[in-house]
Amino acid sequence: MIDTYHKIIEKRGYVELPVPGDIDFKSEIFRLKKEKNAVILGHYYIIPELQDLSDFLGDSLALAQAAQSTQADIILFVGVHFMAETAKILNPGKKVLVPDMKAGCSLADSTPGPDFERFVKQHPDHVVISYINCSAEVKALSDVIVTSSNAKKIVDSFPKDQKIIFAPDKNLGNYLNSVTGRRMLLWDGACMVHEKYSLEKILDLKKEHPDAELISHPECEKPILLVSDFIGSTTTLLNYVSVSQAIKFIVATESGILHQMKQKCPDKIFLPAPSIDATCGCNDCSFMKLNTLKKLYLALLYEQPEILMEEEMIVKAKKPILRMLELSK
């Protein structure tokens, strides 16, 4: 039977088996978690019902920290592939599962390992700082990993005259250059979600709502950041809406965070920043949205799909992640 599961996963990226029509997925997930000593780590960008089911919900930094400290035997990572890889790197002895193996990341995909290795070798006098949104192969080529929450702090920890390669997000890299006074060499990668915002439509929305603050993730393109009232990581944006005197916000990051913002500030109004896509009023990560309640249940039930990695890769990729976690304290 396990061979059948593997064939299904290879073809579809997740376990697809029939389940009874009257099954209560949530109660079954709670039962399986307890039975198997499993923990569910969820990212802010997954659908609301999965956010509410997560034992720990956070951004990339917080989830890496949670993965490092968990006592669970099984980690079910509800996010995208590179996040689950990070959990496996930090917990090589634990079983790490994902609801859908095809839940990837356009930013991670923009940095193929062999190409990046050639790029790094062309600049041997540069320190390599990589955003956590990258593959294990790219992490293994890096000196330190960062998230949008700690990137400025870690970049600032290096001497001003230190030459730096920053990968893979050129938009985050450009933003960091602007706030640190650096001239880091940037890899030409980007997130498809944060590059699809329409400046024209955002400005029109601001005219309709002159009392709204535009808050943006630093993965957005420079023209969006220039008209923003506040720029910050996912968690920073979530915290900001609580302390701001504004009651209305235009939010330029993946729309999944709106669920948490509404829960945290039920009396405030949150508007998703409009996309250049005329058929969509907001920007969703199609990879994040591959995670569903049924897939989560089946992943726990059959303990598939599982993240598997070579020990050598784990050892190499772990060093820059641990350095990040140490510098983030």
C-alpha positions in Angstrom: 0.0 0.0 0.0 2.8 2.4 0.8 4.1 2.1 -2.8 0.7 3.2 -4.0 0.9 6.3 -1.8 4.3 7.1 -3.2 3.1 6.8 -6.7 0.2 9.1 -6.0 2.5 11.7 -4.4 4.9 11.6 -7.2 2.1 12.3 -9.7 -0.1 14.7 -7.8 2.1 16.0 -4.9 -0.3 14.8 -2.2 -2.1 11.7 -1.0 -5.4 11.5 -2.9 -7.6 8.7 -1.4 -11.4 8.6 -0.9 -12.7 9.5 2.6 -16.2 9.0 4.0 -18.5 11.9 3.1 -19.6 12.5 6.7 -16.1 12.6 8.2 -15.4 15.5 10.6 -11.9 16.5 9.4 -11.2 18.8 12.3 -12.0 16.3 15.0 -10.0 13.6 13.2 -7.0 15.9 12.9 -7.1 16.6 16.6 -7.4 12.9 17.3 -4.4 12.1 15.0 -2.3 14.8 16.5 -2.7 13.5 20.0 -2.3 9.9 18.9 0.9 10.6 17.0 2.4 13.4 19.1 2.3 15.7 16.1 2.4 19.5 15.9 0.9 21.7 13.2 3.0 24.7 12.2 1.1 27.1 9.9 2.1 30.2 8.0 0.0 33.4 8.0 -0.7 33.0 4.3 -2.7 29.7 4.5 -6.5 29.8 4.4 -8.2 30.9 7.6 -9.6 27.5 8.7 -6.1 26.1 8.6 -4.7 29.1 10.4 -7.2 28.4 13.2 -6.2 24.7 13.3 -2.5 25.4 13.6 -0.7 24.8 17.0 1.7 27.5 16.1 1.1 30.3 13.6 3.7 32.7 12.4 6.0 34.1 9.8 9.2 32.4 8.5 11.4 33.4 11.5 8.9 32.5 14.1 8.2 29.2 12.4 11.9 28.4 12.2 12.2 29.1 15.9 9.1 26.9 16.7 10.5 24.1 14.6 13.8 24.3 16.5 12.1 24.0 19.9 9.3 21.5 19.3 9.1 18.3 21.3 6.7 16.6 18.9 7.6 13.5 17.0 5.9 14.6 13.8 5.9 18.1 12.3 3.1 18.8 9.9 4.1 22.0 8.1 1.3 23.9 6.5 2.9 26.4 4.3 5.3 25.9 1.3 8.1 23.5 0.6 11.1 25.6 1.6 9.6 26.1 5.1 9.1 22.4 5.6 12.7 21.8 4.4 13.9 24.3 7.1 12.0 22.4 9.7 13.6 19.1 8.5 17.1 20.7 8.5 16.5 21.8 12.2 15.0 18.4 13.1 16.7 15.7 11.1 15.5 13.0 13.5 11.8 14.0 13.2 9.3 13.2 10.6 8.3 16.3 8.7 5.1 16.2 6.6 3.5 18.6 4.2 -0.2 18.5 2.9 0.9 19.0 -0.7 4.5 18.5 -2.0 3.7 20.8 -4.9 3.2 23.8 -2.6 6.4 25.5 -3.7 7.5 29.1 -3.9 8.1 31.3 -7.0 10.9 33.1 -5.2 12.7 29.9 -4.3 12.3 28.7 -7.8 13.9 31.8 -9.2 17.2 30.7 -7.7 18.3 27.3 -9.1 21.1 25.9 -7.0 23.7 25.2 -9.8 23.2 28.7 -11.2 23.6 30.3 -7.8 26.7 28.3 -7.1 28.3 29.6 -10.2 27.3 33.2 -9.3 28.8 32.8 -5.8 32.1 31.4 -7.2 32.4 34.4 -9.4 32.5 36.7 -6.3 34.8 34.9 -3.8 35.3 38.0 -1.7 31.6 38.3 -0.9 29.7 37.1 2.1 26.5 35.3 1.0 23.3 36.4 2.8 20.2 34.5 1.6 16.6 35.1 2.4 14.9 32.1 3.9 12.6 31.8 0.9 15.1 29.6 -0.9 15.9 25.9 -1.4 18.1 23.9 0.9 20.7 23.8 -1.8 20.9 27.7 -1.8 21.0 27.7 2.0 24.0 25.4 1.9 25.8 27.9 -0.3 25.1 30.7 2.1 27.0 32.2 5.1 23.8 33.2 6.9 20.1 33.1 6.4 17.7 36.0 7.1 14.0 36.6 7.1 12.2 39.9 6.5 11.9 40.3 10.3 15.6 40.1 11.0 17.3 41.0 7.7 18.3 44.6 8.6 19.7 43.5 11.9 21.8 40.7 10.4 23.0 42.8 7.4 24.0 45.5 9.9 26.0 43.0 11.9 28.7 42.9 9.1 31.4 45.5 8.7 30.4 48.4 6.4 33.2 47.5 4.0 32.2 43.8 3.8 31.1 42.9 0.3 27.8 41.0 0.3 25.7 38.9 -2.1 22.0 39.1 -1.2 19.7 36.5 -2.6 17.2 35.6 -3.9 14.8 38.6 -3.6 16.0 41.7 -5.4 13.1 43.8 -4.1 13.9 43.0 -0.4 17.6 43.5 -1.3 17.0 46.9 -2.8 15.0 47.9 0.3 17.8 46.7 2.6 20.3 48.7 0.6 18.2 51.8 1.0 17.8 51.5 4.8 21.4 50.3 5.5 23.4 52.4 3.1 24.9 49.2 1.6 25.5 48.3 -2.0 24.9 44.6 -1.8 25.1 42.6 -5.0 21.6 41.3 -5.6 20.5 38.1 -7.2 17.7 38.7 -9.7 14.8 36.9 -8.1 11.3 38.0 -7.0 8.1 36.8 -5.4 5.2 36.6 -8.0 2.7 37.7 -5.3 4.5 40.9 -4.3 5.4 41.8 -7.9 1.7 41.8 -9.0 0.5 44.9 -7.2 -0.8 47.7 -9.3 0.6 51.1 -8.3 -2.1 52.9 -10.3 -4.9 50.9 -8.7 -3.4 51.4 -5.2 -3.3 55.1 -5.7 -6.9 55.1 -6.9 -7.8 53.1 -3.8 -6.0 55.6 -1.6 -8.1 58.4 -3.2 -11.3 56.5 -2.4 -10.1 56.0 1.2 -7.9 59.0 2.1 -8.0 58.0 5.8 -6.4 54.6 5.0 -2.7 53.8 5.6 -0.9 51.8 3.0 1.2 49.2 4.7 3.5 47.0 2.6 5.9 44.1 2.8 9.5 44.8 1.7 9.2 42.2 -1.1 7.0 44.7 -2.9 8.5 46.6 -5.8 10.1 50.0 -5.1 7.3 52.2 -6.5 4.9 50.6 -4.0 7.3 51.0 -1.1 7.8 54.7 -2.0 4.1 55.5 -1.5 3.7 53.3 1.6 3.0 54.7 5.0 4.7 51.8 6.7 6.9 48.9 5.6 7.6 45.7 7.5 7.6 42.0 7.6 4.4 40.0 7.9 4.6 39.9 11.7 5.7 43.6 11.9 2.7 44.6 9.8 0.4 42.5 12.0 1.8 44.3 15.1 1.7 47.7 13.5 -2.1 47.7 12.9 -2.6 47.3 16.6 -0.7 50.4 17.6 -1.5 52.7 14.7 -4.1 55.4 15.3 -5.5 54.6 11.8 -8.7 52.6 11.6 -8.4 51.7 7.9 -5.5 50.0 6.1 -4.6 49.0 2.6 -2.5 45.9 3.0 0.2 45.1 0.3 1.1 41.5 1.2 -0.5 38.1 0.7 -4.2 38.4 1.7 -4.0 35.5 4.2 -2.7 37.9 6.8 -6.0 39.8 6.8 -7.6 37.0 8.8 -5.2 37.6 11.7 -5.5 41.4 11.4 -9.3 41.2 11.6 -9.0 38.9 14.7 -6.5 41.2 16.4 -8.3 44.4 15.5 -12.0 43.6 14.9 -13.0 47.3 14.9 -10.6 48.2 12.1 -11.0 47.9 8.3 -8.5 46.1 6.1 -8.5 46.4 2.3 -6.3 44.1 0.2 -4.0 46.0 -2.1 -5.2 45.5 -5.7 -3.4 43.4 -8.2 -2.6 44.2 -11.8 -4.8 41.2 -12.7 -8.2 42.7 -13.6 -9.9 39.4 -12.6 -8.6 39.5 -9.0 -9.0 42.1 -6.3 -6.1 40.9 -4.2 -2.9 38.9 -4.4 -3.0 35.3 -3.2 -0.2 32.8 -3.2 -1.5 30.0 -5.3 1.0 27.6 -3.7 -0.1 28.5 -0.1 -3.7 27.9 -1.2 -2.9 24.3 -2.3 -3.1 23.4 1.4 -6.6 22.2 2.3 -8.3 20.6 5.3 -8.6 17.2 3.5 -5.0 17.2 2.5 -3.9 18.0 6.0 -6.0 15.2 7.4 -4.7 12.7 4.9 -1.1 13.8 5.5 -1.5 13.0 9.2 -3.4 9.8 8.6 -0.9 8.2 6.2 2.2 10.3 7.3 2.8 11.3 3.7 4.1 13.3 1.8 7.3 13.4 3.9 10.2 15.7 3.5 13.4 13.6 2.9 16.9 15.1 2.6 20.4 13.8 2.3 22.4 14.1 5.6 25.2 16.0 3.9 22.7 18.6 2.6 21.2 18.9 6.1 24.6 19.5 7.7 25.6 22.2 5.2 22.2 24.0 5.2 21.9 23.9 9.0 24.9 26.1 9.7 23.6 29.4 8.2 20.2 28.8 9.7 21.6 28.3 13.2 23.7 31.4 12.7 20.5 33.4 11.8 18.7 32.1 14.9 21.7 33.0 17.1 21.9 36.5 15.6 18.1 36.9 16.1 18.2 36.5 19.9 
